[in-house]
């Protein structure tokens, strides 16, 4: 039985690519140095999968920033502002599109479906001159082949690419992006021709938009696209891969009817209903790439359950037509469990990172291979008895090396599954009862937002267009060193507190000098917003090297939620109270909301996600109320969206609750944002060409405070006072003066003080300029 991996993490087991990218961006290393690190990582990945016995190994899933931007480069769809004049796209143009440069802003970045990975949104229009401008896909196929590894080149499919794009600035919003299909297909044909000439026998097109609710004309575009590609694809085996959700029935029908396609890939972890569609009708003679190994979480696969699914599929599509696969790219999980030295043995046995998932895929494929020896062995001789695993004596020592390997794998896997189900560390009865007791009234504050804002203004006495920042300030090398040494117990707690206090005082004084209205303490005690809270909540575990790419070189290390969640003691009150004592201005208490903690963690899969979310919300609610008791009058709960806000329903009207959201399709969820019932929401805006404001132009009424970001913190570029003032004036065209806040897009931890200080100076100057203009106009 064949095996397949949809895609693999790029950063390396210890973030080697991250450090190489940042060194290159800072001018400390050359392009050749960056390419050398990248080539070494690719070689290691390909060899690892080949050594594990994977048949269909992906190439062109490696990226210096993201795969959609890579496709934009292939198609030569570079926005004119970057000054590209043709030819092969080089690093300067590529990274300018991703990060901006001193003179022009970056392209918009948004989330890749419902993951925490982000992609650069293509900007297209009728005047784009497409050309074959990056040969990366072909080059990487040849690179792998030179190493003796025959790979499956992966491309973002042409229709999904267009559906994930947006009209460029100045192009009518009504412009049909799908009308560009005939312009991009010739370039896809060139890529395919070069891959065929290089010896490729398979090619994979990722078309994940097929899991969305598409209209009939959009589905028809898939049919048209692959009909036009059919002759070019002749002689190649073609896989069309989908992932992240169930595929709707009409999309399934469209997909499985595509011309020139050899196989179809489905996410059977998050797309369980897709199984019913397959059972009702799968095209004869086609390959089914069955995504039974979860590419988005770190829990060990339930091998017995997966095997049962695979066997049922084998009976439908034919034994030689089922390919064992991951549910999606392993990009969304950590790299290798071998690098985790601090997780205890029991918990570690419950987990599988990317490297282990490759092994799982291979073991499942071996269990289904030609003679079914291995299947018979573990199905007949491996059984559960009193929640313990027993391997019958006549199975021991029987069969060849492959047989013993499979039996050993399934034996260990079943033992781990049983251990996790019975472990007392997973369950806290008191927490479960508290979450179950939540009522509808626990989800909203009693007073409407208008009355609350009036009460808060009387207490806070803020000017019109109040200024603030989102939370974090730059994390210097000295600050990171202090935290690292404290964790390693190389400095005392007193010395650590003293160092953090000095940093908070520096941040407070800087904000006062800049004349910012509502201050933050800068979060110097936090390396990561989710990790910081997870370390202080029960039911969480932490890795040493469990890094996952978020965008570009930005990596996060998601906590593992393995059990019921509770708050043993206050988490932020000490630092927030200290910061408030340093200033007479309002100081925000800074919390991460339950949805954010949930979505930026590897969440237990043995209970519904909403139950875990309720548990986290109750823990954050306790923290909010303790901050209020400590005299903190403004509390920011990042992404506190949970049925209107369990976290904030217990505070007084005079306590102002802020929340922050970034890089989402806000236009689709604006009514949910309104239902959150926060007093003030700060929100990403600048990098998306202010498309958020179009919601308000279209008549949506919003009565709470709102701070659409006035400049992009993910770029080193420093905006001018005039540019920020222009943005604020655009906001005032659709928002009332008394609800508008002025703030950056997001936290400042990834920036340098040499960038932060002038940018904030310009932000405050722009705000004061407009305040003066508004005052004069009265």
C-alpha positions in Angstrom: 0.0 0.0 0.0 1.4 3.4 -1.0 2.0 6.4 1.4 1.9 10.1 0.8 2.7 13.3 2.7 0.8 16.5 1.7 3.6 18.8 2.8 6.2 19.2 5.5 7.4 22.0 8.0 10.0 24.4 6.5 11.6 26.0 9.5 13.8 23.1 10.6 13.8 21.2 13.9 15.5 24.1 15.7 14.2 27.0 13.5 17.3 27.0 11.3 15.5 28.8 8.4 14.1 31.5 10.8 17.6 32.5 11.9 19.0 32.3 8.4 16.2 34.6 7.1 16.6 37.2 9.9 20.4 37.2 9.4 19.9 37.8 5.7 17.3 40.6 6.3 19.6 42.3 8.8 22.5 42.2 6.2 24.6 39.9 8.3 24.7 37.1 5.7 24.5 36.7 2.0 21.8 35.3 -0.3 24.1 32.3 -0.9 24.3 31.7 2.8 20.5 31.7 3.0 20.2 29.3 0.0 22.7 26.9 1.6 20.7 26.6 4.8 17.6 26.1 2.8 19.1 23.4 0.6 20.4 21.6 3.6 16.9 21.6 5.2 15.2 20.4 2.0 17.8 17.6 1.6 17.2 16.4 5.2 13.4 16.4 4.8 13.5 14.5 1.5 15.9 11.9 2.8 13.9 11.5 6.0 10.7 10.7 4.1 12.5 8.4 1.7 14.2 6.5 4.5 10.8 6.1 6.2 9.4 4.4 3.1 7.1 7.2 1.9 6.3 6.7 -1.8 4.8 10.1 -2.7 7.2 12.7 -1.3 6.3 16.3 -1.9 8.6 19.0 -3.3 8.1 22.7 -3.7 6.4 22.8 -0.3 9.5 24.6 1.1 9.1 28.4 1.0 11.1 31.4 2.1 7.8 33.1 3.1 4.7 31.3 2.0 3.4 29.1 -0.9 0.9 31.6 -2.2 3.5 34.3 -2.5 5.7 31.7 -4.3 2.8 31.2 -6.8 2.5 34.9 -7.3 6.3 34.9 -8.1 5.8 31.9 -10.5 3.1 33.9 -12.3 5.0 37.2 -12.3 2.0 38.9 -10.7 4.1 41.6 -8.9 2.3 44.8 -8.1 3.8 47.8 -9.9 4.8 49.6 -6.7 7.7 47.2 -6.3 9.4 48.3 -9.5 10.0 44.8 -10.9 10.9 45.0 -14.6 10.7 41.4 -15.5 13.0 38.4 -15.5 13.4 35.8 -12.7 12.1 37.3 -9.5 14.9 37.7 -6.9 15.0 38.1 -3.2 14.7 41.9 -3.2 11.4 41.9 -5.0 10.1 38.7 -3.3 10.8 40.0 0.3 9.5 43.5 -0.6 6.2 42.0 -1.5 6.2 40.1 1.8 7.6 42.7 4.2 7.5 46.0 2.5 10.6 48.3 2.2 11.6 51.8 3.1 9.4 53.3 0.3 6.4 51.0 -0.2 4.2 48.9 2.1 3.9 45.1 2.0 1.1 43.2 0.4 -1.8 42.2 2.7 -1.4 39.2 4.9 -4.3 37.1 6.1 -4.9 33.7 7.7 -4.7 30.5 5.7 -8.2 29.2 6.1 -8.8 28.6 9.9 -5.2 27.9 10.7 -2.6 30.1 12.4 -0.5 30.2 9.3 -0.7 33.4 7.2 -0.3 34.0 3.5 0.4 37.0 1.3 -2.8 37.9 -0.6 -2.3 38.3 -4.4 -3.3 41.7 -5.8 -4.8 41.1 -9.3 -6.7 43.0 -12.0 -7.3 43.1 -15.7 -4.0 44.9 -16.5 -1.7 42.4 -14.7 0.9 41.1 -17.2 1.5 37.5 -16.2 4.8 35.8 -17.1 6.7 32.8 -16.0 9.0 34.5 -13.5 10.1 31.9 -10.9 11.3 28.4 -11.7 11.4 27.3 -8.1 9.1 24.3 -8.5 11.2 22.8 -11.3 14.5 23.7 -9.6 13.5 21.9 -6.4 12.2 18.8 -8.2 15.6 18.6 -10.0 17.4 19.2 -6.7 15.6 16.3 -5.0 16.2 14.1 -8.1 19.9 14.7 -7.9 19.8 13.4 -4.4 18.2 10.2 -5.6 14.7 11.2 -4.4 11.8 11.2 -6.9 9.3 13.7 -5.6 5.8 14.9 -6.3 6.0 18.6 -7.2 3.2 20.6 -5.4 1.6 23.7 -6.9 -1.2 25.9 -5.5 -4.0 25.1 -8.0 -5.0 27.8 -10.5 -8.5 28.2 -9.3 -7.7 28.3 -5.6 -5.0 30.9 -6.4 -7.6 33.1 -8.0 -10.2 32.6 -5.3 -7.6 33.5 -2.6 -6.7 36.7 -4.4 -8.2 40.2 -4.2 -8.7 43.0 -6.7 -5.7 45.3 -6.7 -6.0 48.9 -5.5 -7.9 50.9 -8.1 -9.6 47.8 -9.5 -13.4 47.6 -9.1 -14.4 45.3 -6.3 -16.9 43.7 -8.6 -14.0 42.6 -10.9 -14.2 38.8 -11.5 -10.8 37.4 -10.4 -11.8 34.1 -12.1 -11.9 35.9 -15.4 -8.1 35.8 -15.2 -8.0 32.0 -15.6 -7.2 32.0 -19.3 -4.2 34.4 -18.6 -2.6 32.2 -15.9 -3.1 28.8 -17.4 -0.5 29.2 -20.1 2.1 29.7 -17.3 0.8 26.6 -15.4 1.3 24.7 -18.7 4.9 26.0 -19.0 5.6 24.8 -15.4 4.0 21.4 -16.2 6.0 21.0 -19.4 9.3 21.7 -17.6 8.4 19.2 -14.8 7.6 16.5 -17.4 10.9 17.2 -19.2 12.7 16.9 -15.9 11.2 13.5 -15.3 8.3 14.1 -13.0 5.7 11.3 -13.0 3.2 12.8 -10.5 2.2 16.4 -9.9 0.0 17.7 -7.0 -2.4 20.6 -7.3 -3.6 22.0 -3.9 -7.2 23.2 -4.4 -8.3 23.7 -0.7 -11.0 26.3 -1.7 -13.1 23.3 -2.8 -14.1 22.8 0.9 -15.7 26.2 0.9 -19.3 26.8 0.0 -18.7 27.8 -3.6 -21.2 29.0 -6.1 -22.0 27.1 -9.3 -20.0 29.4 -11.5 -17.0 29.0 -9.3 -17.3 25.2 -9.4 -17.6 25.4 -13.2 -14.2 27.2 -13.2 -12.5 24.1 -11.8 -14.0 22.1 -14.6 -12.9 24.6 -17.2 -9.4 24.9 -15.7 -8.6 21.2 -15.7 -10.2 20.6 -19.1 -7.8 23.2 -20.5 -4.9 21.6 -18.7 -5.8 18.1 -19.8 -3.6 17.9 -22.8 -0.6 19.4 -21.0 -1.0 16.9 -18.2 -1.1 14.0 -20.5 1.6 11.5 -19.5 1.5 12.7 -15.9 -0.3 11.3 -12.9 -2.2 14.2 -11.4 -3.4 14.5 -7.7 -5.8 17.2 -6.7 -5.6 17.7 -2.9 -8.2 19.2 -0.6 -8.0 19.7 3.1 -9.2 21.4 6.4 -12.9 20.4 6.2 -15.6 18.3 4.6 -16.0 18.9 0.9 -19.6 19.8 0.0 -21.5 17.3 -2.2 -21.5 19.5 -5.3 -17.8 20.3 -5.0 -17.1 16.5 -4.5 -19.0 15.8 -7.7 -17.1 18.6 -9.6 -13.8 17.4 -8.2 -14.2 13.7 -9.0 -15.3 14.6 -12.5 -12.3 16.6 -13.4 -10.5 15.6 -16.6 -6.9 14.5 -16.6 -6.9 13.8 -12.9 -5.5 10.5 -11.5 -6.2 10.9 -7.8 -8.1 12.9 -5.2 -7.0 13.8 -1.7 -9.3 14.4 1.2 -9.0 15.4 4.8 -10.7 12.5 6.7 -9.8 14.0 10.1 -11.8 17.2 9.9 -13.8 16.1 6.9 -15.5 13.0 8.4 -18.7 13.5 6.3 -16.6 13.2 3.2 -16.4 9.5 3.9 -20.1 9.2 3.2 -19.7 10.9 -0.2 -16.9 8.5 -1.1 -19.1 5.5 -0.1 -21.9 6.8 -2.2 -19.8 7.1 -5.3 -16.1 7.3 -6.1 -14.9 7.2 -9.7 -13.7 3.8 -10.9 -9.9 3.4 -11.5 -9.0 6.6 -9.6 -6.6 6.8 -6.6 -8.0 7.9 -3.2 -5.4 9.7 -1.1 -6.9 9.1 2.3 -5.9 11.8 4.9 -6.3 9.8 8.1 -3.2 11.1 9.9 -3.9 14.5 11.4 -1.6 17.2 10.0 -2.9 19.9 12.4 -2.5 18.5 15.8 0.2 16.6 17.8 -1.7 13.7 19.2 -0.7 10.2 18.2 -2.9 8.7 15.6 -5.4 6.1 16.8 -4.0 3.5 14.5 -6.7 0.9 15.0 -9.4 3.4 14.2 -7.5 4.6 11.1 -6.9 1.1 9.9 -10.6 0.4 10.1 -11.4 3.4 7.9 -8.7 2.5 5.4 -10.0 -1.1 5.2 -13.5 0.2 4.5 -12.2 2.5 1.8 -10.2 -0.4 0.3 -13.5 -2.2 -0.2 -15.0 0.7 -2.1 -12.2 1.9 -4.4 -10.0 -1.1 -4.6 -7.0 -2.2 -2.6 -4.4 -0.9 -5.0 -6.1 2.5 -5.3 -6.0 3.6 -1.6 -3.0 5.8 -0.6 -2.4 6.5 3.1 -1.9 10.2 3.6 -1.8 13.1 6.0 -5.0 15.1 6.4 -3.1 18.3 5.2 0.4 19.6 5.2 2.4 18.9 8.3 3.4 22.6 8.2 0.9 23.1 11.0 2.5 20.8 13.5 5.8 20.7 15.3 8.8 19.1 13.7 10.2 16.2 15.7 9.4 14.8 19.1 12.9 13.5 19.4 14.0 17.0 20.3 11.7 17.2 23.3 13.8 16.4 26.4 11.5 17.8 29.1 8.2 16.2 28.4 7.5 13.3 30.8 7.4 9.7 29.3 3.7 9.2 29.7 2.7 12.5 28.0 5.3 12.0 25.3 3.8 8.6 24.4 0.5 10.3 23.6 2.1 12.6 21.0 3.3 12.6 17.4 5.1 15.5 15.7 5.7 15.7 11.9 8.6 13.2 11.9 6.4 10.7 13.9 3.4 11.3 11.6 5.6 10.3 8.7 6.2 7.0 10.6 2.5 6.6 11.3 1.6 7.0 7.6 4.2 4.4 6.7 3.1 2.0 9.4 -0.5 2.2 8.3 0.5 1.7 4.7 2.6 -1.4 5.6 -0.4 -2.8 7.5 -2.5 -2.6 4.4 0.2 -3.9 1.9 -0.3 -6.7 -0.6 -0.4 -9.9 1.4 -2.3 -8.6 4.5 0.1 -10.5 6.7 0.6 -7.6 9.1 -3.1 -6.8 9.2 -4.0 -10.3 10.2 -1.3 -10.4 12.8 -2.3 -7.4 14.8 -6.0 -7.7 14.2 -6.1 -11.3 15.4 -3.4 -11.3 18.1 -3.6 -7.8 19.5 -6.5 -7.1 21.8 -7.6 -5.0 24.8 -8.3 -6.6 28.1 -9.2 -4.7 31.2 -7.8 -1.5 29.6 -4.4 -3.1 29.2 -2.8 -4.3 26.0 -1.9 -7.9 25.6 0.0 -9.4 22.7 -0.9 -13.1 22.3 2.1 -15.4 22.6 1.8 -17.0 19.1 2.2 -13.5 17.5 5.6 -12.9 19.1 8.5 -13.7 16.9 6.3 -14.6 14.0 6.8 -13.2 10.5 9.6 -11.1 8.9 11.1 -7.8 9.9 8.2 -5.8 8.3 5.7 -7.9 10.2 7.5 -7.4 13.6 7.8 -3.6 12.9 4.0 -3.2 12.3 3.1 -5.4 15.2 5.4 -3.4 17.5 4.1 -0.1 16.2 0.4 -1.1 16.7 1.2 -2.5 20.1 2.8 0.7 21.4 0.1 2.8 19.8 -2.7 0.9 21.5 -0.9 1.1 24.8 -0.6 4.9 24.5 -4.2 5.3 23.5 -5.3 3.3 26.6 -2.9 5.2 28.9 -4.3 8.5 27.8 -7.9 7.5 28.3 -7.3 6.3 31.8 -4.8 8.9 33.1 -6.1 10.8 36.2 -4.1 13.9 35.1 -6.5 14.5 32.3 -9.7 15.0 34.3 -10.7 17.7 36.9 -14.3 17.1 38.0 -14.7 20.5 39.6 -13.7 22.3 36.4 -16.1 20.2 34.3 -19.0 21.0 36.7 -18.3 24.8 36.6 -18.2 24.8 32.7 -21.3 22.7 32.5 -23.1 25.1 34.9 -22.7 28.2 32.6 -25.9 29.9 31.6 -26.8 32.3 28.9 -26.7 35.3 31.3 -23.0 34.4 31.9 -22.2 35.4 28.4 -23.0 39.2 28.5 -22.7 42.2 30.7 -26.0 43.5 32.1 -25.7 47.1 30.8 -25.6 48.2 27.2 -22.4 49.4 25.7 -23.5 53.1 25.3 -24.2 53.4 29.0 -21.0 51.7 29.9 -18.9 54.0 27.7 -20.5 57.1 29.3 -19.6 55.7 32.8 -16.1 54.9 31.7 -15.5 58.3 30.2 -16.5 60.0 33.4 -13.9 57.9 35.2 -11.1 57.9 32.6 -11.6 61.4 31.2 -9.9 60.6 27.9 -9.6 63.1 25.0 -11.3 62.5 21.6 -9.4 60.1 19.4 -7.6 58.5 22.4 -4.2 56.9 21.6 -2.9 53.6 22.8 -0.8 50.6 21.7 -1.8 47.0 21.5 0.3 45.5 24.3 3.9 44.4 23.7 7.0 46.6 23.2 10.3 45.5 21.6 11.9 42.5 23.1 15.5 43.3 23.3 18.4 40.8 23.5 19.0 41.8 27.1 15.4 41.2 28.0 15.4 37.8 26.4 18.6 36.9 28.2 17.2 37.9 31.6 14.1 35.7 31.0 16.2 32.8 29.7 18.6 33.0 32.7 15.7 33.2 35.2 14.1 30.1 33.7 17.5 28.3 33.9 17.8 29.5 37.6 20.9 31.4 36.8 19.5 34.6 38.4 17.4 35.0 41.5 13.8 35.9 41.5 14.6 39.2 43.2 17.1 40.1 40.4 14.6 39.0 37.8 11.8 41.1 39.2 14.2 44.1 39.4 15.2 43.7 35.8 11.6 43.4 34.6 10.5 46.4 36.7 13.3 48.5 35.1 12.0 47.5 31.7 8.4 48.3 32.5 9.5 51.7 33.9 11.4 52.4 30.7 8.3 51.6 28.6 6.0 53.6 30.8 8.3 56.7 30.7 8.6 56.4 26.9 4.8 56.4 26.4 4.4 59.4 28.7 7.1 61.2 26.7 5.2 60.4 23.5 2.0 61.6 25.2 0.1 58.4 24.6 -3.3 58.4 26.5 -3.8 54.8 27.6 -0.6 53.0 28.4 0.6 49.4 28.4 3.4 47.9 30.4 5.1 46.3 27.4 4.8 42.7 28.5 8.6 42.3 29.2 7.8 39.2 31.3 6.3 37.4 28.4 8.1 35.5 25.6 4.8 34.5 24.0 1.3 35.6 24.7 -0.2 32.1 24.8 2.7 30.4 26.4 2.8 32.9 29.3 -0.7 32.1 30.3 -0.5 28.4 29.6 2.4 28.1 32.0 0.2 29.3 34.8 -2.9 27.3 34.0 -3.4 23.6 34.9 -3.9 21.1 32.1 -1.1 22.6 29.9 2.3 21.2 28.9 5.2 22.8 27.1 7.8 21.8 24.6 11.4 22.9 24.1 11.5 22.9 20.3 7.8 22.5 19.3 8.0 25.5 17.0 5.4 26.1 14.2 5.6 28.7 11.5 3.0 31.5 11.7 4.3 33.7 8.8 7.7 34.5 7.3 10.3 33.9 10.0 7.7 34.3 12.8 7.4 31.0 14.7 5.3 30.2 17.7 5.6 27.3 20.2 2.0 26.3 20.9 1.3 24.8 24.4 -0.3 21.4 24.6 -3.7 21.3 26.3 -3.9 17.7 27.5 -6.4 18.0 30.4 -9.0 20.1 32.1 -8.0 23.8 32.5 -8.1 25.9 35.7 -6.3 28.9 37.2 -4.4 28.0 40.4 -3.5 31.7 41.2 -3.5 35.2 39.7 -1.3 35.5 36.6 -0.9 39.2 35.7 -2.0 41.2 38.7 1.5 41.7 40.1 2.9 43.2 37.0 -0.1 45.3 36.0 -0.4 46.8 39.5 3.3 47.6 39.4 3.0 49.3 36.1 -0.1 51.3 37.2 1.8 52.6 40.2 4.3 54.2 37.9 1.9 56.5 36.2 -1.3 58.6 36.7 -2.5 57.6 33.2 -4.7 54.6 32.7 -2.7 51.4 32.4 -4.2 48.5 30.5 -4.2 45.0 32.1 -3.2 42.7 29.3 -4.8 39.2 28.9 -5.0 36.7 26.2 -8.6 35.6 25.5 -9.9 32.0 25.6 -10.4 31.7 21.8 -6.9 32.9 21.2 -5.4 30.5 23.8 -7.4 27.7 22.3 -6.5 28.5 18.7 -2.9 29.0 19.3 -2.5 25.7 21.3 -2.5 22.1 20.4 -5.9 21.2 21.8 -6.9 17.9 23.3 -9.0 15.9 20.8 -10.8 13.7 23.4 -13.6 16.2 24.1 -15.3 18.9 22.0 -13.3 22.1 21.6 -16.0 24.3 23.0 -15.8 22.5 26.4 -12.1 23.3 26.6 -12.8 26.9 25.5 -15.4 27.3 28.3 -12.8 26.1 30.8 -10.2 28.6 29.7 -12.8 31.4 29.7 -13.7 30.7 33.3 -10.0 30.9 34.2 -9.6 34.3 32.4 -12.8 35.6 34.0 -11.2 35.0 37.4 -8.2 37.0 36.3 -10.3 39.9 34.9 -12.1 40.2 38.2 -8.8 40.2 40.2 -7.4 42.9 38.0 -10.4 45.0 38.6 -10.1 44.6 42.4 -6.5 45.7 42.1 -7.6 49.0 40.6 -7.0 48.3 36.9 -9.7 50.2 35.0 -8.9 49.2 31.5 -8.4 45.6 30.6 -7.6 44.2 27.2 -8.7 40.6 26.5 -7.3 39.7 23.1 -9.9 38.0 21.0 -12.4 37.5 23.8 -15.1 36.2 21.4 -17.1 33.6 23.2 -20.8 34.0 23.1 -20.5 37.7 23.9 -17.8 37.3 26.5 -17.9 34.9 29.5 -14.5 36.5 30.5 -15.8 40.0 31.1 -19.4 39.6 32.2 -18.7 40.1 35.9 -17.0 43.5 35.9 -18.4 47.0 36.7 -19.7 49.3 34.0 -16.8 51.7 34.8 -14.2 49.0 33.9 -13.4 49.3 30.2 -12.9 46.1 28.4 -10.8 46.2 25.2 -10.2 43.3 22.8 -7.8 43.0 19.9 -8.1 41.0 16.7 -5.7 40.7 13.8 -5.5 39.3 10.3 -9.0 37.8 9.9 -11.7 38.4 7.2 -13.5 40.9 9.4 -16.0 41.7 6.8 -17.4 38.2 7.1 -17.6 38.3 10.9 -18.5 41.9 11.7 -21.8 40.9 13.3 -20.0 38.4 15.5 -17.6 41.2 16.5 -20.6 43.4 17.5 -22.0 40.5 19.6 -18.7 40.2 21.5 -19.9 43.2 23.6 -16.5 44.6 24.3 -16.2 48.3 25.0 -13.4 48.9 22.6 -12.0 46.7 19.8 -8.7 47.3 18.2 -8.3 45.7 14.8 -5.9 45.1 11.9 -6.6 47.5 9.1 -3.6 49.1 7.4 -2.3 46.2 5.5 -5.6 45.3 4.0 -6.1 48.6 2.2 -8.6 49.5 4.9 -11.2 47.1 3.5 -12.6 46.9 7.1 -13.9 50.4 6.7 -16.0 49.3 3.7 -18.2 47.5 6.2 -19.1 50.7 7.8 -19.5 52.5 4.5 -22.1 49.8 3.6 -24.2 50.8 6.6 -23.2 48.5 9.5 -23.8 50.4 12.7 -21.2 50.0 15.4 -21.7 51.8 18.8 -18.6 50.6 20.8 -15.2 52.1 20.6 -13.1 50.9 17.7 -9.4 51.4 16.8 -8.6 50.2 13.2 -4.8 50.1 13.0 -3.2 53.1 11.5 0.1 51.5 10.5 1.5 48.1 9.9 3.8 46.8 12.6 4.9 43.7 10.6 7.0 45.9 8.3 10.1 47.8 9.3 8.8 50.8 7.4 8.1 54.0 9.5 4.9 55.8 8.3 4.9 59.6 8.1 2.6 61.9 10.2 0.8 62.8 7.0 0.2 59.2 6.0 -1.3 58.3 9.4 -3.4 61.5 9.4 -4.8 60.5 6.0 -5.8 57.1 7.4 -7.5 58.6 10.4 -9.4 61.0 8.2 -10.6 58.1 6.1 -11.9 56.4 9.3 -13.7 59.6 10.4 -15.6 59.5 7.1 -17.4 56.4 8.3 -17.0 56.3 12.1 -18.1 58.8 14.8 -15.5 60.9 16.5 -16.5 59.8 19.9 -15.9 56.1 19.3 -12.6 56.2 17.2 -9.3 55.2 18.8 -5.9 55.6 17.2 -3.4 52.7 17.5 -1.0 50.5 15.6 -2.2 47.3 13.9 -0.7 45.0 16.5 1.8 44.5 19.3 5.4 45.9 18.8 7.5 43.0 20.1 8.9 42.1 16.7 10.1 45.6 16.0 13.2 47.6 17.1 13.0 50.8 19.3 14.6 52.7 16.4 11.4 51.8 14.4 8.9 52.0 17.2 9.7 55.4 18.7 9.5 57.5 15.4 6.4 55.6 14.3 4.6 56.3 17.6 5.7 59.9 17.5 4.2 60.3 14.1 1.0 58.5 15.3 0.5 60.9 18.2 1.4 63.9 16.1 -1.1 62.9 13.5 -3.8 62.5 16.2 -3.1 65.9 17.7 -3.2 67.5 14.2 -6.7 66.1 13.6 -7.9 67.0 17.1 -6.9 70.6 16.3 -8.7 70.4 13.0 -11.8 69.0 14.6 -11.7 71.7 17.3 -11.4 74.5 14.7 -14.3 73.1 12.7 -16.7 73.5 15.6 
